[in-house]
Amino acid sequence: MKILETKRLILRHLELGDLDNLFALYRDPEMRQYFPDGTLTYAETKEQIEWFLNGHPRHPELGLWATIEKETDQFIGRCGLLPWTIDGRSEVEVAYMIDKAYWGQGLGTEAAQAILDYGFKRLNLTRLICLIDDENAASIRVAEKIGMVFERAGEDEHGPFHLYSQAMA
Ligand SMILES: CC(C)(COP(=O)(O)OP(=O)(O)OC[C@H]1O[C@@H](n2cnc3c(N)ncnc32)[C@H](O)[C@@H]1OP(=O)(O)O)[C@@H](O)C(=O)NCCC(=O)NCCS
């Protein structure tokens, strides 16, 4: 099911047919450099797709979505909105990952901006966050470009993170 569309991208629910393409990203240490759990196995990638097939099971309007380049119909990443509880507070994170073959074309920012707008305007969320490793310069730049502001450093069972946030305008 299509979630949203931008000039160059379509975001839709993940499908089992995305497994090989998603695993190509998740097995790559460079793509997963700033993720506390590192690279994922084929089985773990399959589990994640199954978890998100119809949106997040407990919040179907949220989830990780396949990110497809319209011109080529290629799977080029997975982006979306993820629910977390951080220090007792319910939060929704704008999440993005674009295949490194496509970096530097503004696609990460294009996806993140559209997801942010979707969260605020379509889902009526009042606050969105990004959780970022403080050395992930590209991700920090994307967050800042869509209007996120550094709020605080934190730490959970996965390790330290920097929390960026934005309230609905
Ligand atoms: C973060 C990510 C989605 C950015 O994707 P992208 O399509 O290359 O992003 P954009 O082309 O929109 O670039 C966004 C900005 O980041 C900057 N940037 C890109 N790589 C950078 C780097 N290594 N260091 C500093 N800035 C960088 C770009 O110059 C651009 O800023 P500008 O417009 O001011 O020049 C991509 O690097 C990625 O998927 N990384 C691996 C997964 C990941 O870490 N996701 C985030 C988890 S919190």
The ligand as an SDF file (V2000), in Angstrom:
LIG
                    3D

 48 50  0  0  0  0  0  0  0  0999 V2000
   21.5610    9.8100    6.3300 C   0  0  0  0  0  0  0  0  0  0  0  0
   21.2790    9.4650    4.8760 C   0  0  0  0  0  0  0  0  0  0  0  0
   19.8370    8.9820    4.7310 C   0  0  0  0  0  0  0  0  0  0  0  0
   21.4640   10.7210    4.0080 C   0  0  0  0  0  0  0  0  0  0  0  0
   21.0380   10.3890    2.6950 O   0  0  0  0  0  0  0  0  0  0  0  0
   21.3940   11.3030    1.4170 P   0  0  0  0  0  0  0  0  0  0  0  0
   20.3720   10.9830    0.3700 O   0  0  0  0  0  0  0  0  0  0  0  0
   22.8180   11.1740    1.0370 O   0  0  0  0  0  0  0  0  0  0  0  0
   21.1130   12.7660    2.0010 O   0  0  0  0  0  0  0  0  0  0  0  0
   21.0570   14.1260    1.1890 P   0  0  0  0  0  0  0  0  0  0  0  0
   21.6200   13.9410   -0.1970 O   0  0  0  0  0  0  0  0  0  0  0  0
   19.6670   14.6340    1.3170 O   0  0  0  0  0  0  0  0  0  0  0  0
   22.0910   15.0230    1.9930 O   0  0  0  0  0  0  0  0  0  0  0  0
   21.7290   15.6680    3.1450 C   0  0  0  0  0  0  0  0  0  0  0  0
   22.8160   16.5780    3.6400 C   0  0  0  0  0  0  0  0  0  0  0  0
   23.8230   15.8250    4.3180 O   0  0  0  0  0  0  0  0  0  0  0  0
   25.1010   16.2040    3.8490 C   0  0  0  0  0  0  0  0  0  0  0  0
   25.9750   15.0540    3.9660 N   0  0  0  0  0  0  0  0  0  0  0  0
   25.8780   13.8920    3.3140 C   0  0  0  0  0  0  0  0  0  0  0  0
   26.8510   13.0430    3.7150 N   0  0  0  0  0  0  0  0  0  0  0  0
   27.5570   13.7130    4.6520 C   0  0  0  0  0  0  0  0  0  0  0  0
   28.6690   13.3840    5.4570 C   0  0  0  0  0  0  0  0  0  0  0  0
   29.2450   12.1770    5.3860 N   0  0  0  0  0  0  0  0  0  0  0  0
   29.1340   14.3230    6.3050 N   0  0  0  0  0  0  0  0  0  0  0  0
   28.5450   15.5220    6.4000 C   0  0  0  0  0  0  0  0  0  0  0  0
   27.4720   15.8880    5.6750 N   0  0  0  0  0  0  0  0  0  0  0  0
   26.9930   14.9930    4.8150 C   0  0  0  0  0  0  0  0  0  0  0  0
   24.8550   16.6180    2.4220 C   0  0  0  0  0  0  0  0  0  0  0  0
   25.8850   17.4460    1.9380 O   0  0  0  0  0  0  0  0  0  0  0  0
   23.5230   17.3520    2.5560 C   0  0  0  0  0  0  0  0  0  0  0  0
   23.6810   18.6350    3.0840 O   0  0  0  0  0  0  0  0  0  0  0  0
   23.7030   19.9540    2.1340 P   0  0  0  0  0  0  0  0  0  0  0  0
   22.4280   19.9160    1.3460 O   0  0  0  0  0  0  0  0  0  0  0  0
   23.8070   21.0590    3.1070 O   0  0  0  0  0  0  0  0  0  0  0  0
   24.9050   19.8020    1.2490 O   0  0  0  0  0  0  0  0  0  0  0  0
   22.2720    8.3790    4.3500 C   0  0  0  0  0  0  0  0  0  0  0  0
   23.5900    8.8340    4.5770 O   0  0  0  0  0  0  0  0  0  0  0  0
   22.1030    7.0240    4.9840 C   0  0  0  0  0  0  0  0  0  0  0  0
   21.1940    6.2630    4.6390 O   0  0  0  0  0  0  0  0  0  0  0  0
   22.9990    6.6420    5.9330 N   0  0  0  0  0  0  0  0  0  0  0  0
   23.0020    5.3030    6.5130 C   0  0  0  0  0  0  0  0  0  0  0  0
   21.7760    5.0490    7.3750 C   0  0  0  0  0  0  0  0  0  0  0  0
   21.7070    6.0390    8.5340 C   0  0  0  0  0  0  0  0  0  0  0  0
   22.7000    6.2650    9.2280 O   0  0  0  0  0  0  0  0  0  0  0  0
   20.4840    6.5840    8.7360 N   0  0  0  0  0  0  0  0  0  0  0  0
   20.2520    7.5250    9.8110 C   0  0  0  0  0  0  0  0  0  0  0  0
   20.1090    6.8480   11.1140 C   0  0  0  0  0  0  0  0  0  0  0  0
   19.8130    8.0310   12.4230 S   0  0  0  0  0  0  0  0  0  0  0  0
  1  2  1  0
  2  3  1  0
  2  4  1  0
  2 36  1  0
  4  5  1  0
  5  6  1  0
  6  7  2  0
  6  8  1  0
  6  9  1  0
  9 10  1  0
 10 11  2  0
 10 12  1  0
 10 13  1  0
 13 14  1  0
 14 15  1  0
 15 16  1  0
 15 30  1  0
 16 17  1  0
 17 18  1  0
 17 28  1  0
 18 19  1  0
 18 27  1  0
 19 20  2  0
 20 21  1  0
 21 22  1  0
 21 27  2  0
 22 23  1  0
 22 24  2  0
 24 25  1  0
 25 26  2  0
 26 27  1  0
 28 29  1  0
 28 30  1  0
 30 31  1  0
 31 32  1  0
 32 33  2  0
 32 34  1  0
 32 35  1  0
 36 37  1  0
 36 38  1  0
 38 39  2  0
 38 40  1  0
 40 41  1  0
 41 42  1  0
 42 43  1  0
 43 44  2  0
 43 45  1  0
 45 46  1  0
 46 47  1  0
 47 48  1  0
M  END
$$$$
